[in-house]
Amino acid sequence: MAEENDILVLEDDTKDTPYTNIVSYVNGRFERAKNKRYSDEERWIQAYRNYRGVYGPEVQFTEAEKSRVFIKVTKTKVLAAYGQIIDVLFSQNRFPIGVEPTTLPEGVLDTVHIDPKEQEQNKMMEQFQDVYGFPGDGNELEPGQTTSVLKDSLGPLEEELGDLEGLKEGPGQTQSSVTFHPAMVAAKKMEKKIRDQLEESAATKHLRFSCFECVLFGTAVMKGPFALDKEYPNWDDEGKYDPVIKTVPKVEHVSVWDFYPDPDAHNMEDATYVVERHKLTRSQLRALKKRPYFRSKAIEDAIKDGEDYSREWWEDNLEDNDTSSDFGGEGFAGEGGDVERFEVLEFWGTIDKEIIQEQDLEIDDHPDDEIQINCWVCNNKVIRLVINPFVPKRIPYVASPYEINPYSFFGVGLAENMDDTQTLMNGFMRLAVDNAILSGNLLIEVDETNLAPGQDLTVYPGKIFRRQGGAPGQAIFGTKFPNVSSENMMLFDKARVLSDESSGLPSYSYGQTGVQGTGRTASGISMLMGAASNAIRTVIKNMDDYMLRPIGESLFAFNMQFDFDPEIRGDLEVRARGTESFMKNEVRSQRLISFLQIASSPVLAPFAKFPYIMREIAATMDLDVDKVTNNPEEAFRQALLLQQMQQQQQEQAPAQDPTGAGGGNIGTGQAPAPGERGFATGGGPNAGTQQQQQQAQAPQGGGQQIPPELMAMLQQGGGGNA
């Protein structure tokens, strides 16, 4: 091993090891996946043409068909569905991934609490009792538990709370106690770290690309996380450019066209291997030498052999350069057989141990007969070969379908669902246009026997024809062609309605007008929009299950394996929040506020998590949760401050006259009128007592009285689960 630019690379410049077997294995897996994927490529090409509004060579027009119009309804619906999905996933302006503690977290306590009043009482009792306490003081430890065990279970709050006296496991049982959530704090720190990593790798942009291909082609593919050295611009004091290199986990989009999974698998969990096809320039290929474990000599040898990239049959179709009449034949290279690029195959999957043993790779007496590896091949040369570094072993790719096809790896996209209706709409519109052209002009009939021979029969204003016989008007006259375009447009509208049903995306869901009946009322529109959202909800659910949660779990495992920060470690689980974000913020905020009002009841208040409710309300209002809610330390100080303020108010409050006779100076003024404050209808010595009591209970300064449930929430640490 040697170090080159502070990056660890393999010393293979002096080695000339044959890689015939492993290269053959990788190429064989690639060819098999490529051949099995051909039918899917045809579907994708057709979907792309419908999106672009281009007729394929399979569409043959007759001489009578003059119109070539293409109605891009597919493009409209694809963009509408894509826009709705993006609005849902990024409704809270962040990557839709969250981290929460498990139901019963291990290693880190779920809740601990401390009671300031109890501390004061204990200090007073120490004057009369043994300093070590007494039986029944409520401070006994659980069987087998010690103070050190409790401290070790605080996780990220160990430094903040480890020195506190009187800290106990479990939630506080009194209003004065402050509850802390060590497991929740660890989850939030892990969540922040994952989001920071996603932002550094521009994962949001890559997710948008994947979502678009998911809608159009039916499958979204993303790759990661994998370690990548990112360059941050930096200039020293003398103005010299000195960039900072930082290793970050990378998550990126992979085009479905460059993704070749195991053809026998129906999802990534069943896939035994994946091949990604790269199209690299000479500079991009050389840049791989700076990345860990890429073989410099093999890369230079591959470059010396020259560019070997050959275009697939579908590439010319995607670039609108298809000039061949041979549509889609196997092995068709289009017009671009000579491309100044290198084809690099990146293989992730299992391989027989015998093949690996032939290579200069340490396998450390691997007990299994198969080993999962990562192998890069270019020009039949192995430019990278390592054992899969992830623990547990996983292939770093995720694939989410738009609509699940239970018998295929690749899903069904929106464009494919409305392929037939797109064809019908194009046909009816062409008929209507051709008929409108015919009916808008006269059909000229000419009796040449009545005209002088040799004349030009072209008709234009002021044209003169020489007639040699017959009655006037019999030689040339026009006929009107019947106009039936309205019938064709009715059929077009019917096909468009069918496209709404086949795509699951009605026109009114993305702002199209012309809704009749129920959709003309506000409640009707709300009902229709709710029904229309079912299709998008299913897509979001698929992305949660097949893409967002696997990406979050991979980043979580990456940090647990390579990051040794104790503040982010714990028994945690990743939650995909795409479906959670499907509910608009306004609706979600209203529901949370309604629930808060219901939970304000003294009977139901103990069952509600007020800190969580407050955080969620802030999130739905697009507020920074960490800025508007308290963390555990701030909640503890806030509770102490409120307690001190209450004590000061009680000490400063004037003492009431126990006799009720009143006293003091009598001021001048008019007597209150009936119905006004201070007027008592009952008379007698107790008249106005009720009003006086209400005034005494009212807060000073004209403010509103703090609800008791809110006061209890603040005293318990309003941001305790931050």
Secondary structure as UniProt FT lines:
FT   STRAND          2..4
FT   TURN            5..6
FT   STRAND          7..9
FT   TURN            13..14
FT   HELIX           20..36
FT   HELIX           38..52
FT   TURN            57..58
FT   TURN            63..64
FT   HELIX           73..89
FT   TURN            90..92
FT   STRAND          97..101
FT   STRAND          112..114
FT   HELIX           116..125
FT   TURN            126..128
FT   TURN            131..132
FT   TURN            135..136
FT   TURN            143..144
FT   HELIX           147..152
FT   TURN            153..154
FT   HELIX           155..157
FT   HELIX           158..161
FT   TURN            162..163
FT   TURN            165..166
FT   STRAND          168..169
FT   TURN            175..176
FT   STRAND          178..180
FT   HELIX           182..200
FT   TURN            201..202
FT   HELIX           203..217
FT   STRAND          219..232
FT   TURN            237..238
FT   STRAND          244..253
FT   HELIX           256..258
FT   STRAND          259..261
FT   TURN            263..264
FT   TURN            268..270
FT   STRAND          273..280
FT   HELIX           282..287
FT   HELIX           288..290
FT   TURN            292..293
FT   HELIX           296..304
FT   HELIX           313..318
FT   TURN            319..320
FT   TURN            330..331
FT   TURN            334..335
FT   STRAND          342..352
FT   HELIX           353..357
FT   STRAND          370..378
FT   TURN            379..380
FT   STRAND          381..387
FT   STRAND          397..401
FT   TURN            406..407
FT   HELIX           414..417
FT   HELIX           419..439
FT   STRAND          442..446
FT   HELIX           448..450
FT   TURN            453..454
FT   TURN            461..462
FT   TURN            472..473
FT   STRAND          476..480
FT   HELIX           485..503
FT   HELIX           507..510
FT   HELIX           517..520
FT   HELIX           522..543
FT   HELIX           544..548
FT   HELIX           549..562
FT   HELIX           566..568
FT   STRAND          572..576
FT   TURN            578..579
FT   HELIX           580..582
FT   HELIX           585..599
FT   TURN            602..604
FT   HELIX           605..607
FT   HELIX           610..620
FT   TURN            621..622
FT   HELIX           625..628
FT   HELIX           632..652
FT   TURN            658..659
FT   TURN            674..675
FT   TURN            677..678
FT   TURN            685..688
FT   HELIX           689..697
FT   HELIX           700..702
FT   HELIX           708..715
FT   TURN            716..721
//
